[in-house]
Amino acid sequence: MKVEEKLLRNFYRINQTPHIELARELCLSCELKPCTRICPAGLYSLNDKGEVTVEYSGCLECGSCSVVCPKGAIKWSYPRGGYGVQYRFG
């Protein structure tokens, strides 16, 4: 089974309070924007204004985005208990 097929089996219980926050001003000063390339779920993208946006609801909770951010603009934490991704490999 391919990785993509396994990821489609995941279940997400979405909390209305995001567990990922972006410091917009710091993001704007970042030239490389590595978060748009490192996220395995592809949650980070650039909008028409060149600003980074994130869709936290599909987060795989790996934390790669906060590690790779050279500006420290990503505040990442695990979702509140009972929320987030539930892996279902099979």
C-alpha positions in Angstrom: 0.0 0.0 0.0 1.3 3.4 -1.0 1.8 6.2 1.6 -0.9 8.3 -0.1 -3.4 5.5 0.3 -2.5 5.1 4.0 -2.9 8.9 4.6 -6.4 8.7 3.1 -7.4 6.3 5.9 -6.6 8.8 8.6 -9.4 10.3 10.6 -9.3 13.9 11.9 -11.3 15.2 14.9 -11.0 19.0 14.3 -10.8 21.4 17.2 -12.2 24.8 16.4 -9.2 26.4 18.1 -6.1 26.1 15.8 -3.0 24.5 17.2 -0.9 26.2 14.6 -0.4 30.0 14.6 1.6 32.1 12.2 3.3 35.4 13.0 2.3 37.2 9.8 5.0 39.9 9.9 7.8 37.4 10.4 6.4 35.2 7.6 6.4 38.2 5.2 10.1 38.8 6.0 11.0 35.2 5.2 12.3 34.7 1.6 12.6 30.9 1.5 9.3 30.0 3.1 10.4 26.4 3.7 7.1 25.5 5.5 5.5 25.5 2.1 7.7 22.6 1.0 8.4 20.6 4.2 4.9 19.9 5.4 4.1 16.2 4.4 0.4 17.0 4.4 0.8 20.1 2.1 -1.0 22.4 4.5 1.1 25.5 3.9 0.6 27.6 0.7 1.1 31.1 -0.6 -1.9 33.2 -1.3 -2.2 35.8 -4.2 -0.4 38.4 -2.0 2.5 36.1 -1.3 1.5 35.5 2.3 1.8 32.1 3.9 -1.5 30.4 4.8 -2.1 27.2 6.7 -5.0 24.8 6.9 -4.4 23.2 10.3 -7.3 20.7 10.1 -5.3 18.2 8.1 -2.1 18.4 10.3 -0.3 15.1 10.7 1.3 16.5 14.0 4.9 16.0 13.0 6.0 19.5 14.0 8.3 19.8 10.9 7.0 23.2 10.1 8.1 24.8 13.4 11.5 23.1 13.2 12.3 24.3 9.7 11.0 27.9 10.1 14.1 30.2 10.1 12.2 33.2 11.5 10.5 31.3 14.4 7.1 32.5 13.0 5.3 29.2 13.5 3.8 28.5 16.9 2.9 24.8 16.8 1.6 22.6 19.6 -0.3 19.3 19.7 -4.1 19.7 19.5 -6.1 19.6 22.7 -6.7 16.1 24.0 -9.0 14.0 21.9 -8.6 16.1 18.8 -6.3 15.9 15.8 -5.3 13.1 13.6 -6.1 9.4 14.4 -3.9 7.2 12.3 -5.6 4.1 10.7 -3.0 2.0 8.9 -4.1 -1.2 7.4 
